[in-house]
């Protein structure tokens, strides 16, 4: 197997919905009411800063109606604020609340911890090289 094929196989395994859901469940263990289905909405909204439900759906790759439903659930928990978009009466504008930002910080810390445990036995130079290489790969694959 070539290095590109090995990377493709590993990347494919990481992107499988079941594997992502398993990881999201681990990251949301300490955040009440958030699970693998609502994780992408919180995480995506954190990365976007704020967005309409339609735009957030595009960013996270979910259907708009699904995104709206999950955002409503997160709003009930006090993690997301939903307001009418001043430029489009049909659109809903989403932002993280203070509690939502705290939830994202908890999930990000869980991700860092999970990755630290997974790579604990790696030599420091390999870990540094992997981090640099992964960033280069992500930069090459992402738009813009």
C-alpha positions in Angstrom: 0.0 0.0 0.0 1.4 3.4 -0.9 1.5 6.2 1.7 -1.4 8.0 0.0 -3.4 4.8 0.1 -2.6 4.3 3.8 -3.6 8.0 4.5 -6.8 7.5 2.5 -7.7 4.4 4.4 -7.1 6.0 7.8 -8.9 9.2 6.8 -11.8 7.2 5.6 -12.0 5.2 8.8 -11.9 8.5 10.8 -14.7 10.0 8.8 -17.1 7.1 9.1 -20.3 8.3 10.7 -20.2 5.6 13.4 -16.6 6.5 14.3 -17.4 10.2 14.4 -20.4 9.6 16.6 -18.3 7.5 19.0 -15.8 10.3 19.3 -18.5 12.9 19.7 -20.1 10.9 22.5 -16.7 10.8 24.3 -16.3 14.5 23.9 -19.8 15.3 25.2 -19.8 13.1 28.3 -19.4 16.0 30.6 -21.8 18.4 28.9 -25.4 17.8 30.0 -27.9 17.5 27.1 -25.3 17.5 24.3 -24.7 14.3 22.4 -23.2 13.1 19.1 -26.1 14.6 17.2 -26.0 18.1 18.6 -22.1 18.2 18.9 -21.6 19.4 15.3 -24.1 22.3 15.8 -22.2 23.6 18.9 -18.8 23.0 17.4 -19.7 24.5 14.0 -21.3 27.5 15.6 -18.2 28.1 17.7 -16.1 28.0 14.5 -18.5 30.2 12.6 -18.8 32.7 15.4 -22.5 33.2 14.6 -24.6 32.2 11.6 -28.1 31.7 10.2 -29.4 28.2 10.5 -29.0 27.8 6.7 -25.4 28.9 6.7 -24.5 26.8 9.7 -26.1 23.8 8.0 -23.8 24.4 5.0 -20.8 24.6 7.3 -21.4 21.4 9.2 -22.9 19.4 6.3 -26.3 18.7 7.8 -29.7 19.4 6.4 -31.1 22.9 7.4 -34.2 21.4 9.0 -32.0 19.0 11.1 -29.7 21.8 12.0 -32.7 24.0 13.1 -34.1 21.1 15.2 -30.8 20.5 17.0 -30.3 24.3 17.5 -33.7 24.5 19.0 -32.8 21.6 21.4 -29.6 23.5 22.3 -31.5 26.7 22.8 -33.8 24.9 25.3 -30.7 24.0 27.2 -29.5 27.6 27.2 -26.4 26.9 25.0 -27.6 28.6 21.8 -29.5 31.9 21.4 -31.9 32.0 18.4 -33.0 35.4 17.1 -34.7 36.6 14.0 -32.3 37.7 11.3 -32.7 41.5 10.9 -32.1 41.2 7.1 -34.4 38.2 6.4 -37.5 37.7 8.5 -37.6 34.0 7.4 -34.1 33.3 8.7 -33.0 32.4 12.3 -29.7 33.8 13.5 -27.8 31.5 15.9 -25.1 32.4 18.5 -23.5 30.6 21.4 -24.5 31.8 24.8 -22.0 32.1 27.7 -23.1 28.6 28.7 -22.6 27.4 25.1 -19.1 28.7 25.0 -18.3 27.0 28.3 -19.7 23.7 26.8 -17.5 24.1 23.7 -14.5 24.7 26.0 -15.3 21.5 27.9 -15.6 19.5 24.7 -12.4 21.0 23.2 -10.5 20.1 26.5 -11.9 16.5 26.2 -10.7 16.3 22.6 -7.2 17.5 23.6 -7.2 15.0 26.5 -8.4 12.2 24.2 -5.7 12.9 21.7 -3.0 13.2 24.4 -4.0 9.7 25.7 -4.0 8.2 22.2 -0.5 9.5 21.5 1.0 9.2 24.9 3.5 6.5 23.9 4.7 8.4 20.8 8.2 9.8 20.7 8.1 13.6 21.0 9.7 14.1 17.6 7.2 11.8 15.9 4.3 13.6 17.6 5.6 17.0 16.5 6.2 15.8 12.9 2.7 14.3 12.8 1.1 17.5 14.1 2.9 19.6 11.4 2.1 17.1 8.7 -1.6 16.8 9.7 -1.9 20.6 9.6 -0.3 20.7 6.1 -2.7 18.0 4.9 -5.7 19.8 6.3 -4.6 23.1 4.8 -4.2 21.5 1.4 -7.6 19.8 1.5 -9.7 22.7 2.8 -11.2 25.3 0.5 -9.7 28.8 0.5 
